[in-house]
Amino acid sequence: MFISPMLLHKSNHPFDDDSYITELKLDGFRTIWTKFDDKVRIYTRHNNEITSRFPELVNLPIPNGTVLDGEIIVTDNLGRPDFEAVMERFMSRKSVHQISFSVFDVIYHKGEKITNLPLLERKEILNKLISEDTPLFNKVQWIEGNAEQYFELIKQHELEGIVQKKAASMYQINKRSHDWLKVINYQFEDVYISGLRKDEFGLLLNFYNGKYAGLMEFVPSANRQEFNKQYRDYIIEENDKFIYLDPKLKAKVKYRNLTKKGLLRIPSFVEWAN
């Protein structure tokens, strides 16, 4: 039984408020785990069943009538979630990467929907369901408030970000709510725009040293219009897929992290750079 999960709004900055709890934002992919009539089904948040991809999660010691919400991750040698590694594991069971299913909420318990219970009460139920954490199956740890200090720690360790949740919040199925907020630890870089994709909007980026930096799809409409007014002055060549530009236009972008290939992960436009 698939349940469309509750989604988060973005917050630009963390804030200290004891009516919220603070969790580490895990850099993996959202997972809905269900068990009814002794049958386990595992879904992505977009209702794609992925049970067969993760056979190690089928026989977890969880009773019938349970729906869990969490994140499947793979950690690096420093214990940090590694998004590229978890995607490699998702694509192939032959991958050597060991997964971890880290659970932060419970939606059904003993066959009953418990979304109307406050978050902290659902956390208590989760503590009883997962009485002992293991590398494969565990609970996401949380603290009361202290988000600003926690965020500084995750920046020091180059982690993805934090999540702040109202302690009294109900679980809102298939809704994006301000009761749950994510604060991303963005990195920033000044880059050159070296081209654009033809069939679907996307800008080719270069680092200042000339190396390719990735493709940027997230540009506000006003800035996209500014770009469209001037890029033709910089065209140097093109083919069926791309128009290549003399890299003179500069922009500041934000991104999650560098990929193993040295590219910007999910770059998005911030402002034009001088």
C-alpha positions in Angstrom: 0.0 0.0 0.0 1.6 3.2 -1.2 1.3 6.4 0.9 2.4 9.7 -0.8 4.8 11.2 1.7 4.7 14.6 3.5 7.1 17.0 1.8 9.3 19.9 3.1 9.4 23.5 2.4 12.8 25.3 2.1 14.2 27.7 4.7 17.1 29.9 3.8 18.5 29.9 7.4 18.2 27.7 10.5 16.5 29.1 13.6 16.4 28.2 17.2 13.0 27.3 18.5 12.3 24.6 21.1 8.9 23.9 19.6 10.8 22.3 16.7 13.0 19.3 16.5 16.2 19.2 14.4 17.4 16.2 12.3 20.2 15.6 9.9 19.1 15.8 6.3 20.1 12.5 4.8 21.5 12.6 1.2 19.8 9.5 -0.2 16.4 8.8 -1.6 13.0 8.9 0.1 11.5 5.5 0.8 8.1 4.3 1.9 8.3 0.8 3.5 5.0 -1.1 4.0 4.0 -4.4 5.4 0.5 -5.9 5.3 -0.5 -9.5 5.3 3.1 -10.6 5.6 4.0 -8.9 2.3 6.6 -6.1 2.2 6.4 -3.5 -0.5 8.9 -0.7 -0.8 8.3 2.5 -2.8 10.0 5.7 -3.9 8.1 8.9 -3.1 6.9 8.9 -6.7 5.1 5.6 -6.2 7.6 3.4 -8.0 7.9 0.0 -6.4 11.5 -0.9 -5.7 11.1 -4.0 -3.5 13.1 -6.3 -5.7 16.0 -3.9 -5.7 16.5 -4.1 -2.0 15.9 -7.8 -0.9 17.8 -7.1 2.4 14.9 -4.9 3.5 12.2 -7.5 3.0 12.7 -9.4 6.2 13.0 -6.6 8.7 11.6 -7.4 12.2 8.6 -5.2 11.8 5.0 -6.3 12.4 2.1 -6.3 9.9 0.1 -3.2 9.5 3.1 -0.9 9.4 4.1 1.9 7.1 7.5 3.6 7.6 8.9 6.8 6.1 12.6 7.1 5.8 15.7 7.4 3.6 17.9 4.8 1.9 21.5 5.9 2.1 25.0 4.7 1.5 27.8 6.2 3.6 31.4 7.0 2.6 34.5 6.0 4.5 33.9 9.0 6.9 30.3 7.9 7.6 28.8 10.7 5.5 25.8 9.9 3.1 27.1 9.5 -0.4 24.4 10.2 -3.0 26.3 8.9 -6.0 27.0 5.6 -4.2 23.4 5.1 -3.2 22.3 5.7 -6.8 24.9 3.1 -8.0 23.4 0.7 -5.5 19.9 1.5 -6.7 20.9 0.8 -10.3 22.5 -2.5 -9.6 22.3 -5.2 -6.9 25.8 -6.2 -8.0 27.1 -3.0 -6.4 29.3 -3.6 -3.4 27.8 -0.6 -1.6 26.0 -1.6 1.7 22.7 0.3 2.2 21.2 1.7 5.4 17.4 2.3 5.7 17.2 5.3 8.2 13.6 5.8 9.4 12.3 9.1 10.6 8.5 8.6 10.8 5.7 6.0 11.1 2.5 6.5 9.2 0.6 3.3 9.9 0.9 1.2 13.2 -1.0 -2.0 13.9 -3.0 -1.4 10.8 -4.2 2.0 11.9 -3.3 5.3 10.3 -1.6 7.5 13.0 -1.0 10.6 11.0 -3.2 12.6 13.4 -0.8 12.0 16.3 1.8 14.7 17.1 5.2 14.0 15.7 6.8 13.2 19.1 4.2 10.6 19.8 4.9 9.0 16.4 8.6 9.1 17.4 7.8 7.2 20.6 6.0 4.5 18.5 9.0 4.4 16.2 11.3 3.8 19.1 9.3 0.8 20.1 9.2 -0.6 16.6 13.0 -0.2 16.1 14.3 -0.9 19.6 17.8 -1.5 18.4 19.6 0.3 15.6 21.7 -1.6 13.2 23.8 -0.5 10.2 21.1 -1.8 7.9 18.0 -0.6 9.7 17.9 2.4 12.1 16.2 5.5 13.4 17.1 9.0 12.4 18.4 10.8 15.5 17.0 14.2 16.5 17.4 16.9 19.1 15.1 19.6 20.5 15.8 23.0 18.9 19.5 24.1 18.7 19.2 24.2 14.9 21.7 27.0 14.4 24.5 25.2 16.2 23.6 21.9 14.6 23.8 23.6 11.2 27.3 24.9 11.9 28.4 21.4 12.7 27.0 19.9 9.5 28.8 22.7 7.6 32.1 21.8 9.2 31.6 18.1 8.2 30.4 19.0 4.7 27.0 17.3 5.1 23.9 18.2 3.0 21.8 20.1 5.6 19.3 19.8 8.4 15.5 19.4 8.7 13.5 21.3 11.3 10.0 19.9 12.2 7.4 21.1 14.5 7.3 18.7 17.4 3.5 18.8 17.5 3.1 18.5 13.7 0.7 15.9 12.3 1.8 13.9 9.2 0.2 15.5 6.2 0.0 12.9 3.4 0.8 14.2 -0.1 1.3 17.8 1.1 4.3 20.1 1.3 4.0 21.8 4.6 5.8 24.6 6.5 5.6 22.4 9.6 8.6 20.6 8.1 11.5 22.7 6.8 14.8 21.9 5.1 17.9 24.0 5.3 20.4 23.1 2.6 24.2 23.6 3.2 24.7 25.1 -0.3 28.2 25.7 -1.7 28.8 28.7 -4.0 31.0 29.2 -7.0 31.6 31.8 -9.7 31.6 30.2 -13.2 31.6 31.1 -16.9 28.6 30.2 -19.1 30.1 28.3 -22.1 27.0 27.3 -24.0 23.3 26.3 -23.9 21.3 23.2 -24.7 18.9 23.5 -27.6 16.0 21.1 -27.0 15.4 21.9 -23.3 16.8 24.9 -21.4 20.1 24.3 -19.8 23.4 26.3 -19.6 26.8 24.8 -19.9 29.2 25.9 -17.2 33.0 26.2 -17.0 35.1 26.8 -13.9 37.5 29.7 -14.1 40.3 27.3 -15.0 38.5 26.3 -18.1 37.3 22.9 -17.0 33.7 21.8 -17.6 31.6 22.4 -14.5 28.2 20.9 -15.4 24.8 21.8 -16.8 22.6 24.3 -15.0 18.8 24.0 -15.5 17.6 26.2 -12.6 17.6 29.9 -13.7 14.8 32.3 -12.7 12.7 33.5 -15.6 13.9 37.2 -15.3 17.5 36.1 -15.4 16.8 33.7 -18.3 15.4 36.7 -20.2 18.5 38.7 -19.5 20.6 35.9 -20.8 18.5 35.5 -24.0 19.0 39.1 -24.8 22.8 38.9 -24.9 24.1 35.4 -25.5 24.0 35.6 -29.3 26.9 38.1 -29.2 29.1 35.3 -27.8 28.2 32.4 -30.1 31.3 30.6 -31.5 29.9 27.4 -32.9 27.0 25.0 -32.6 25.8 21.5 -33.4 22.4 19.6 -33.2 22.4 19.7 -29.4 24.3 22.7 -28.2 25.2 26.3 -28.9 28.7 27.0 -27.7 29.7 30.4 -26.4 32.9 32.3 -25.8 33.0 32.1 -22.0 32.7 35.7 -21.1 29.4 35.8 -19.2 30.0 35.1 -15.5 27.5 34.0 -12.9 27.4 33.0 -9.2 25.8 29.6 -8.7 24.9 27.5 -5.7 25.2 23.7 -5.6 25.0 20.7 -3.3 28.5 19.4 -3.7 31.1 18.3 -6.2 30.5 14.9 -7.9 33.2 12.3 -8.1 33.9 13.6 -11.6 34.4 17.2 -10.2 31.1 18.6 -11.5 28.7 20.9 -9.7 25.8 18.8 -8.4 22.4 20.5 -9.1 23.8 24.0 -9.8 21.3 26.9 -9.7 21.6 30.5 -10.6 22.2 33.1 -7.8 23.3 36.3 -9.6 25.4 37.6 -12.4 29.0 38.0 -11.4 31.3 40.9 -12.4 
